[in-house]
């Protein structure tokens, strides 16, 4: 069997930020005082309201991801009950992942090595990001499927509040 040629795939990250802003300005008419030299006074007022509704949007997105992940945990457990195994490719594939990758595989050492081998994906620190192999032969059996997690919405590029305020300055 001839090995496959390496492919270069681009993953992307999704980030959502939603704000409702209301900017109000009030200018009073000039009030001229009868003072030698022509003194006039004018009052300016500005009210800026900014509601960050990003957390509400994130909550809705995470609810959908949670329900999808719950189905994945059930699929994993179903594979293990049938004496097969489950290879979780969601973390290394990121945005390239789809439900088509969630299939049962044979519970053999060959499939285990195929699943957890280095695939060329690295994290920000240069460490490899590997898939996870779930099997009845593992240390926790069916309960190991409960460890399947999902990436939360907006966590890759989330800025802390101080940095966000700095970048939003005008």
C-alpha positions in Angstrom: 0.0 0.0 0.0 1.4 3.3 -1.1 1.2 6.1 1.6 -0.9 9.1 0.8 0.7 12.3 -0.3 0.6 15.0 2.4 -2.1 17.7 2.1 -2.1 21.2 3.3 -5.5 22.3 4.7 -6.4 25.6 6.2 -8.4 25.8 9.3 -10.1 29.0 10.3 -11.5 30.4 13.5 -14.9 32.0 14.0 -15.3 35.0 16.2 -18.4 37.0 16.9 -18.7 40.3 18.7 -22.1 42.0 18.8 -22.7 45.5 20.4 -25.7 47.8 20.4 -24.6 51.4 20.6 -26.5 54.6 21.0 -24.7 57.9 20.7 -26.6 61.2 21.7 -25.2 64.7 21.5 -26.8 67.9 22.6 -25.5 71.4 21.8 -27.1 74.4 23.5 -27.5 77.6 21.5 -24.7 80.2 22.1 -25.5 82.6 24.9 -23.9 86.0 24.3 -23.2 88.0 27.4 -22.9 91.8 27.2 -19.3 91.9 28.4 -16.7 94.0 26.6 -14.7 91.8 24.3 -17.7 89.7 23.3 -17.9 86.7 25.6 -20.2 83.8 24.6 -20.9 80.5 26.3 -22.0 77.3 24.7 -22.7 74.0 26.5 -22.0 70.6 24.9 -23.2 67.2 26.2 -22.6 63.7 25.0 -24.1 60.5 26.1 -22.8 57.2 24.7 -24.5 53.9 25.6 -22.9 50.6 24.6 -24.4 47.2 25.3 -22.2 44.2 24.7 -24.6 41.3 23.9 -21.8 39.0 22.8 -22.2 36.8 25.9 -25.8 36.2 25.0 -24.9 35.2 21.4 -22.1 33.0 22.8 -24.5 31.2 25.1 -26.9 30.4 22.2 -24.0 29.2 20.1 -22.6 27.1 22.9 -26.1 25.5 23.6 -26.1 24.3 20.0 -22.6 23.0 20.3 -23.4 21.3 23.6 -26.4 19.4 22.1 -24.3 18.3 19.1 -21.6 17.1 21.5 -24.1 15.2 23.6 -25.1 13.3 20.4 -21.4 12.6 19.8 -21.0 11.1 23.3 -24.0 8.9 22.6 -22.5 7.8 19.3 -19.2 6.9 21.0 -21.0 4.9 23.6 -23.0 3.1 21.0 -19.8 2.1 19.2 -18.3 0.8 22.4 -21.4 -1.2 23.2 -21.1 -2.9 19.8 -17.5 -4.0 20.6 -16.0 -1.4 18.3 -14.1 1.8 19.0 -14.4 5.6 18.4 -11.8 8.0 17.0 -12.5 11.6 17.9 -11.0 13.9 15.2 -12.8 17.1 16.3 -9.9 18.8 18.1 -7.2 18.3 15.5 -9.5 19.1 12.6 -11.1 22.2 14.1 -13.2 24.0 11.6 -12.6 21.2 9.0 -14.4 18.7 11.2 -17.8 17.4 10.2 -20.1 14.7 11.6 -19.0 12.4 8.8 -15.7 11.8 10.8 -17.7 10.4 13.7 -17.8 6.7 12.7 -17.1 3.5 14.6 -13.8 1.8 13.9 -12.4 -1.6 14.7 -11.1 -2.0 18.2 -7.6 -3.0 17.2 -4.1 -1.7 17.9 -3.7 -0.9 14.2 -6.8 1.4 14.3 -5.6 2.9 17.6 -2.2 3.8 16.1 -3.9 5.1 12.9 -6.1 7.3 15.1 -3.5 8.8 17.5 -0.5 9.1 15.1 0.9 12.5 14.4 -1.1 14.2 11.7 0.8 17.4 11.2 -1.5 19.6 13.3 0.3 21.6 16.0 -0.9 24.0 18.6 0.3 27.5 19.3 3.3 26.2 21.3 4.4 23.8 18.5 3.1 20.6 20.2 1.2 18.0 18.1 -2.6 18.0 18.4 -3.7 14.3 18.3 -7.1 12.6 17.9 -8.4 10.6 20.8 -9.1 6.9 20.6 -12.0 5.6 22.8 -12.2 1.9 23.4 -13.7 -0.7 25.8 -10.1 -1.7 26.4 -9.3 1.8 27.7 -9.1 2.5 31.4 -12.7 3.7 31.8 -14.7 1.8 29.2 -18.0 3.4 28.3 -17.5 6.2 30.8 -14.5 7.4 28.7 -17.0 8.7 26.1 -18.2 11.3 28.7 -14.8 13.0 28.4 -15.5 14.0 24.8 -15.5 17.8 24.9 -16.3 20.5 22.4 -14.7 23.8 21.6 -16.6 26.7 23.1 -17.6 29.6 20.8 -15.3 32.7 20.8 -12.6 31.2 23.0 -9.8 31.3 20.5 -9.7 35.0 20.1 -11.3 36.2 23.3 -9.8 39.4 24.6 -9.7 40.3 28.2 -11.8 43.4 29.2 -8.8 45.8 29.6 -7.4 44.9 26.2 -10.9 45.2 24.6 -11.4 48.7 26.1 -8.0 49.7 24.8 -8.7 48.6 21.3 -12.1 50.2 21.2 -10.8 53.7 22.1 -11.6 56.4 19.6 
